[in-house]
């Protein structure tokens, strides 16, 4: 039998709710036909799909990143403000499309308010200019009698939008990015952008454009921007047609965080930087099926199975374990494009990955605990990753991998505990003794379990609940109880403690 040991006195740190953030980009049907569909009988007066709003709100998204992504490096924000009829229709070069500009800055802010989230705007450092970025900050946040603040007022928004988070470009290291730069040139450009943006509103927080957390780009950018940024970003997409490669690749995120955190600690020490610099893991997901040019033009509408949901839960466990350094994370993306919500003109269904995202956002407590897991393990077959489709993320050297992956959080008083356990075993259930040390279970445990018939189970319009959530109660008392975690399952246990 496996063992899961929890000691309420072994506290890692506070969990930042911003790790449950999300991301919307002008990519395929993420915005148009996703969250925003003018003239649809399912939309409200603002053009927001009401059914999508109802699906998004339970995710409790704390921060929403926009407008990109690759899209932003060719986007000029002035195209998307003012009367809709006067907005220009543009060629969109990042995703081989056309952009109507019907959804712009003010629509984004309105959507954030509708779902109760904080806006995070990424500025154009590809084809954009320093003056353009400064004007965007002033338009959103300006309170004085200035041109850009007055233009916002003219557009019907007398009060400032108070956008707190601003990203200094997107993936500027990549040859696929409009206006891509070397790390050294990016640092020079980003410092000038940061200077005028902060002068415009000193209260904003800036996110530097990192890579994968472990590259030479990250070293150079941190050395050059540590004085002016509050966060360093990491982007990572994983996934493989093999179940075990998919679920174990999520641990690559933790390796990236560990290395990046050390780089941050080094630069703060060497440069004697007093302000904290955290990690913003502002693009992450399982994405490997729809990576071809044809798929990208088609809107990267990945269809997720149960393996992918287990991988998503493993990512979230990793963010909780690394809560001291990961303060923001943004799943890419929210609707249709590699997303948990999938729409068509007459409705939507929830993809498999929606369920762990909702359950973690709903039930994760404030304080992360150091969990000891002793479970059966599995190695990743040699060469398996290299034969896969999409990006190769080598994680075999991190094995052997525990088949049960767990995180635990509690409230400050230590009276409520949430234990999340992912059984990544494709074929077998695993029983575990859950040991609570000096704490005691004082009432029944509430269990939410995500599962399906097998790891290939996929939700669809025809079968929207092939992978679903089952709620039940477990009778348990004392310092220890046992539970059998079914094969290929995610279990969220809420434990009342005495």
N, C-alpha and C positions, 0 to 999 in steps of 0.2 A: 504493500500500500504506500502511496505517496504521502508526503508530509508538507503542510504549509504552516509555517510558524510566524505568528504575528505578536509583536511586543509593542504596546501603545507608547512605551517610553522611547522607542527607537524611531524618532521623527526625522525625516529627511529635510523637510521644509514645507513652506506654504505652496499650495497648488494655485497657479494663476489661471483664472477662468478664461483668459484670452487664448489658451491653448486649444479651445474649441472653436476658433475662428474659421472663416470661410473666405471664398474668393469668387468674384464674378468678372468675366472678361468678355469682350465683344468677339466671341469665338463661336461659330456655328449657331446653335439655338440656345446658348446659355441665357442671353438676355432677350433677344427678339424671338418670340415663340416659346420662351422659357418663363422668366420672371415677368416679362413685359410683352403684352400682346394687344396692341391698339385695335379697337373694334370687335374684340372677341366678346361673346355673351358671358364668358367666364371671368372677364376683367372688370375692375372697378373703374371709377371715373378717371383715375390717374393712369389707367392702362395696365395696372398690376394684376396679374392673374390671382384671383381670390383663392383658388384651390392650391396654388403654389404657396401663397402666403400661409395658408392653414398647415401645409406640410413643413414649411421652413420654421415657423415659430417654435414647435417642440424641440428643435435643434438648439435653441437658446444661444444663437450665434452672438458672441460678445464683440467681435470686430470683423468687419467685412472689407476685403481688399478689392480695389478697382482702379483704373480700367484695364490693367494688364500687369503681367503677361506681355507676350511679344507684341500685342496690339499697341501698347502704349508708346513704343518707340517710333511710331509714325502718326501718333494722335496729337491733334492740336485742340486744346480744350475750348477755345473760343468758337469752334465749329458747333459745339453742343450746348450753347446757351442762347437765351433770347427766344423770340417767337419761333415755334417749330416750323412754320411755313417758310421762314427765311433761312433756315439752316441748310448748308450745302451738303449734297450727296457726294461722297468721296470714294475713290478707289482705296481699298483696304489691302495693303501689300503683305502684311504678316500672315494672314490666313486666306489669301487669294479670294477676296470677297468685295462687296460694296458696303459702305457704311452710310446709313441714312441720317445719323446724328440726332435721331428723335429721342434717344436716351443719353442724357449728358449729365453734367455736374449736379444740377438742381434735382433732376429725377433720381440720381443716385442718393443724394442726401435724403430726399423724401422716402425712398425705399428703406434706407437705414432706420429712419424714424419709425416707419411702419412695422419693422420687425424688432425694434428696440436694440439696435446695435450701434457701435461706434464706427464711423467711417475711417478708412485708411486709403489714402490716395497715393498712387505711384506716379511720379512725374516723368515726362518724356526727356530722356537724356540721349536719345538717338538723333532724331531730326529736330528736336526741340532746343530752345535756347534758355540761357540763364534768366533773361528778362521775362520769358514766357512762364517759367516756373515761379518766379517772384510774383508775377501778376496773379497767378492761380491762387497762391497763398493769400494775397491781399483780397482777391475776389471772395474767397471763402470765409476768411477770418477778420478782415479789416473792419475797424470800428470808427475810423476817422472820416473826414470830409475829403476823401481821395477818389481818384477816377475809378479804380477797380471796385472799391467798396460801394461807390455810388452806382456803378453799373449793376451790381448785385441787387441793390435796392430797386433800381429801375426795372429789373426782371421780376420783381414781386417778392423779394426776400429782405425785409428791412433789418432783421436780426442776423448777426453773423452765424455761419454754420459751425464754427468752432471745431474744425477738423484738427485732431490732435496728432495723428500719425501720417508721416509723409515718407515715401520711399524714394531714394535717389537712383531711379532707373531700374530696369529689369534685365537681368541676365546679359549685361553689357560685355561679358567675356565671350559670348557665343557668335560664331560666324553666321548663324541664322538670324541674328538680331540686326535690325536697321541701325546703322551707325555704331556697330560694335567697336570696342576699344581694347588696347592693351591695358593691363592692370595699372601701369604707371600713368598712362594718359587718362584713364578713368579717375584715378585719384585726383589729378590736377583739376579735371572738369568738375568732379563731385564737390571738391572743397569750395570752388567758386559758387556753385549752386547753393551749397549749405550756407555760405556766408550771407547771401542776399535773402534766402528764405528765413533764416533765423533773425536777421535784422528786421524783417517784416513782421514776424511774430515770434518773439523769444520763447513762447510757451510750447511751441510744437516739438515733437520728438521725431528724430530722423533715423531711418533704417538704411544702412549702407548695403550696397549690392554685393553680397557674398556669392560663392559658387556652391560647392558641395561640402564646405566646412573643413576640408582636408588638403586643398590644392595650394599651389604656389600663389594663385590669384588671391586666395583668402589671406595668406601671409602678407602680401604686398598691400592689399586694401586695408587690412586692419592696421598695419604700421602707418599708413598714410591718413586714415580717417578716424582713428580712435579718439582724437581730440575733439571731433565735431559730431560723432554719431552716438545714438543711444542704444542701437541694436545693430547686429550683423546678421544678414539673412543667409539661410541655407535652402536649397531646392533639391528635392530627391523624389524620383519616381521609380518604383520597383514593380516586380511581377514577372511571372514565368508560367508557361503552360504546365509545368510540374507543380503539384500541390505543395510539396515540402519546400521547394525553392521559393515559392511565393510567400509562404508564411514565415520562413526563416530570414528572407531578405529584409524584412522590416527591421531587423536588428542592425542593419547598416546605418539606420538613422541614429541609433545610440552611439555607434562608433564615431560618426560625424560630429555628434554633439560633444563627446568626450574630447576629441582632438581640437575642435573649435574652441571649446571652453578653455583648454590649456593655452591656445594661441591668444585668446583674450586676456587671460591672467598674465601671460608673459608681457604683452604690450602695455598693459596697465602698470605693471611693475617697472618696466624699463623706462617708460615715458612719464611715470609718476602721475597717472591720471586718476583723479579722485572720483569722478562720476561713474556709476555702474554702466557696464555694457552687457546687454543680454543677447540671447539668440532669438531671432524671429524666424522660425521654420515656416516661411510664408508661402511655400508651395510644396505639397506632399500628396501622394496618393499611389494606388496601384494603377499602372498604365503601361500596357505592353501590347495589346491586341491591335490598337488603332493608331499606329505610329507612322504609317506610310504617307507619302504625299497625297495620295487619293483619299485616305482616311482624314487627313488634316483638312483638306478642302471640304470634306463631308461633315466636319464638325466634331471629330473624335468622340463619337457616341459609344463609348465603352459599355458593354453589358456585363454586369458583375455576377459572379457566382459565390458560393459559400466560402470557398478558399480565400477569395478576396476580402470577405467580411472578417475572417479570422486574422488576415494580415493587417487590416485596419485597426482591429482591437489591439494587436501587438504593438503597432505604432503608438497608440494612445497610452498603453502601459508604459512604453519607453519614455514618452513625454512626462508622465507622472513621476517615474523614477528619477528623471533629470530635471525636476521642477525648479531647482535652484538656478539653472542657467537658461532653460527654455521657458520664456515668459509669454511668447506669442507663437501661435501656429495657425496656418490657414490651409485647410483642405482645398485642393484644386479639383473640381470647381463645384458650384452649388446645384445647377440644373442642366441636364442633358449632356453637356460636354464633360466627360469623365466625372460623372456626378451621381449623388445618391437619389436624386429625384428625376424622373423621366416623364416627359409630357408628350401629348399630341393635342390636336385642336379641341378634342372633346373630353379630355381628362388627363390623369397621370397615374403612375404606379410608383411605389417605393422600391428602389433597388436594395439588394442584400446589404450593402454597406451602410444604408440609412440606419439600420437598427442599432449597431454598436455606437454610431455617432450620437444618436438620441439618448441611449441609455447612459453612456458615459457623461454626457452633458447634464443629464437630469440627476444622476445619483452620485457623482464624484463629490467627496467631502473636501474640506478646506486644507487638510494637512496630510501629506504623503508619509507613509510608513515604510520602513525597511523590512521587506518580506523575505523570509527564508523559504525557498522552495526546493524540496528534494523529490524529484520525480524521475521516471524513466526518460532516457535521452535517445536522440537519434542523430547520426551524422548525415551530412548532405553528400550524396553520391559524387565522387570525383568527376570533374568535367561537365557536370550537369548544367551549370549556369552558362558555360561557354557555348552550349549547343542550343540555347534558347533564343527566343524572338525578342527584339528590342534591346535596350541598354543592358549591359552586363554589370551586375553588382556582386562582386566576389564576397561571399560571407563564409565560405567553407572553413576558413581559418578561425572563425569565431566559435565553431562547434567544439564538442557535441552540444546540441541544443536540447534543453528541457522541453518535453512535450507539453507540459503544463506551464504556461506563462501567466504570472499573476502580478497584480498591483493591489495596494490597499490604501484607503484614506479614511480619516476619522474627523469628527468635529473637534473643536478646541477643548471641550469638556471631556472628551473621551467616552461619550455615552452612545454615539452612533458610529458604526463602522460599515464601510462599503468594501467588499472584496470582489474583485473581478478576476476571473480565471478563464483562460483560453486553452481548451484542449485541442492542440494542433494535430493530434493523432488522427490520421485519415480513417482508421479501421476499428480502433479499440477505445472503450470507455476506461477511465482510470479513477479508482477510488482514492480519496485523500482524507487524512486526518487533519483537521483544522484546529491548531492549538493556539490558544489566546493568552498564554502566560498567566498573569495575575487577573486579567479581565474575565468576566463571566457573561454568558448569554443569559438575558433575563426574560426573553419572550421569543415567540416564533420568528424564524428567519424568513424574509421575503425574497423569493428567487425570481429573476427574469432570465430566461434562457433563449438564446438565438440558435436555431438549428433548422436543418432540412434533411431530406432523404439521404443525400450524399454530398460530397464536396463540389460536385458539378451543378448542384441545384441553383437555378436562376429564376428570378422573378420576371414577370412579363404582364402585359395587359390581359392575356388569356389566363394566366395563373399567377396573380399578384402576391400570393402568400405561400409560394413554394418554400421560401425561407421566411420565417416569421418569429415572433416573440411569444413565448409561453410563460404565463405568470402562475406561480404556485407558492405554497408556504411549507416550510420545513419545521418540524418539531425538534427543538434543540434547547438544551440547558447546560450550564456548567462551563468549565474552562476548556472543554474540548468537544468537538462533534465531528461526525464523518459525513461525507457526501460523495456520491459517484458522479463524476463529470462525464457525460456522454461523449462519444466520438464526435469530432468536428463540431464543437459547440463553444459558445460564449456564454458564461454564466456570471450574472451580476447579483451578488448576495448582499442584502441589507440586514445588518445584524444589530439588534438593540442590546446594549451592554449595561451591566449593573456595576 
